[in-house]
Amino acid sequence: MKNIVKEKKGITLIALVITIIVLLIISGVSIGQLTGNNSSLTQSKDKTASSELVKIQQAVMETYLKYKQLGNATVLKGTKMTYNEALEDFNTLGSSESLKLEEPYSEIDGTDPGLVYYQVGPDELKKMGLENIHRKDKYVINYSTGEVFNISQKKISNGDALYIYAK
């Protein structure tokens, strides 16, 4: 009798299972790197939020210089806030950080509207020349000190406040 052995073409069930397991491991590692507190996506969102603060601070300081040159308070955009209202918004963080300045003297004698805190949103930012800020966040700003605080997002993933001031 002749033994006829056919050549089998294709993959075995074991090879298929091993391939699927390897793919699941690779996808699990990839998904782990893209999600979580230390992920690439979270880090890029944090860097975007921080860089937007810097852009807003630059626009705030440019607007304040324009105000000083023209002597016209209408160039200052936003809704005025008292120092205590700004401090209250900031302190809702439960953060160890605090606003860097004492209460502005303008609230006492009213001489310089640039020393008051303002709340600004996307519309005011556009009027200040920041049309590329894509967030719908609101900010508390102080034109004369360069303080900018994001009151919508408040913190980044590591717990730091979204707050910047002129150094």
C-alpha positions in Angstrom: 0.0 0.0 0.0 1.0 3.3 -0.8 0.9 6.0 1.9 -0.3 9.1 0.3 0.5 12.1 2.4 -1.1 15.3 1.3 0.7 18.6 2.0 -1.4 20.7 4.2 -1.4 24.3 3.4 -2.6 27.0 5.8 -2.1 27.8 9.4 -2.8 25.6 12.4 -5.1 26.5 15.2 -2.2 26.9 17.6 -0.5 29.4 15.3 -3.7 31.4 15.1 -4.2 31.5 18.8 -0.5 32.6 19.4 -0.9 35.4 16.9 -4.1 36.6 18.5 -2.4 36.6 22.0 0.6 38.6 20.7 -1.7 41.1 19.1 -3.7 41.5 22.3 -0.5 42.1 24.3 0.7 44.7 21.9 -2.7 46.5 21.8 -2.9 46.4 25.6 0.5 48.0 26.0 -0.4 50.7 23.3 -3.7 51.5 25.0 -1.9 51.7 28.3 0.5 54.3 27.0 -2.3 56.4 25.5 -4.6 56.5 28.5 -4.1 57.3 32.2 -2.5 60.2 34.1 1.0 59.8 32.5 -0.2 59.1 29.0 0.9 60.8 25.8 -2.5 62.2 25.3 -2.8 63.6 28.8 0.7 65.2 28.6 -0.1 66.8 25.2 -3.4 68.2 26.7 -1.4 69.6 29.6 1.2 71.2 27.4 -1.5 72.7 25.2 -3.3 74.2 28.2 0.0 75.6 29.6 1.0 77.1 26.2 -2.4 78.7 25.8 -1.9 80.4 29.2 1.4 81.9 28.0 -0.2 83.1 24.8 -3.1 84.7 26.8 -0.6 86.3 29.2 1.3 87.9 26.3 -1.9 89.3 24.9 -2.9 90.6 28.3 0.4 92.4 28.7 0.2 93.8 25.2 -3.3 95.1 25.9 -2.2 96.7 29.1 0.6 98.5 27.3 -1.9 99.7 24.8 -4.1 100.9 27.6 -1.1 102.8 29.2 -0.2 104.4 25.9 -3.7 105.5 25.0 -5.0 106.1 28.5 -8.3 104.6 27.4 -9.8 101.9 29.6 -12.0 100.6 26.9 -9.1 98.6 25.5 -9.3 96.4 28.6 -11.6 93.6 27.8 -13.6 91.4 30.2 -15.9 91.6 33.2 -14.5 93.3 36.2 -14.1 91.3 39.4 -13.0 92.2 42.8 -9.9 90.8 44.2 -11.9 88.7 46.6 -14.0 87.2 43.8 -10.8 86.3 41.9 -9.3 84.9 45.1 -12.4 82.8 45.7 -12.3 81.4 42.2 -8.6 80.5 42.7 -9.0 79.0 46.1 -11.7 76.5 45.0 -8.7 74.5 43.9 -7.6 73.5 47.3 -4.1 74.1 46.1 -1.1 75.1 48.1 -0.4 77.8 45.6 -1.9 81.3 46.1 -2.3 84.4 44.1 1.1 86.2 44.1 -0.1 89.7 44.9 -1.6 91.5 47.8 -5.0 93.2 47.2 -4.4 95.7 44.4 -4.5 99.3 45.5 -6.9 100.3 42.7 -9.7 98.6 44.6 -9.0 101.1 47.4 -8.5 104.3 45.6 -9.8 103.4 42.1 -7.0 105.2 40.2 -5.9 102.5 37.7 -8.5 100.2 36.2 -5.6 98.1 34.9 -5.0 96.8 38.4 -8.4 95.2 38.7 -9.1 91.5 38.0 -11.2 90.7 34.9 -13.0 87.5 33.8 -12.5 86.9 30.0 -13.9 84.3 27.7 -13.4 83.3 24.0 -15.1 86.5 22.7 -12.8 88.8 24.7 -9.8 86.8 23.7 -10.7 87.2 20.0 -10.9 91.0 20.6 -7.4 90.8 22.0 -6.1 89.1 18.9 -6.2 85.5 20.1 -8.4 83.9 17.4 -6.4 80.6 17.5 -7.3 79.8 21.1 -9.7 76.9 20.5 -10.9 76.4 24.1 -14.2 77.6 25.4 -12.6 78.2 28.8 -12.9 81.3 30.9 -10.0 83.0 32.6 -9.4 85.4 35.4 -6.7 87.9 34.4 -5.0 91.0 35.8 -3.7 93.3 33.1 -1.0 95.0 35.1 0.5 92.0 36.8 0.1 89.5 33.9 -1.7 87.0 36.1 -3.8 84.5 34.1 -5.8 81.8 35.7 -8.0 79.2 33.9 -11.2 79.0 36.0 -12.8 76.4 33.7 -10.2 73.7 33.8 -8.3 74.9 36.9 -5.7 72.1 37.1 -3.6 69.9 34.8 -3.3 66.1 35.4 -0.4 66.4 37.9 -2.5 68.7 40.1 -0.8 72.0 39.3 -3.0 75.0 38.9 -3.4 76.5 35.4 -2.1 79.8 36.6 0.7 82.0 35.4 2.0 85.4 36.5 4.7 87.8 35.3 8.0 87.0 37.0 
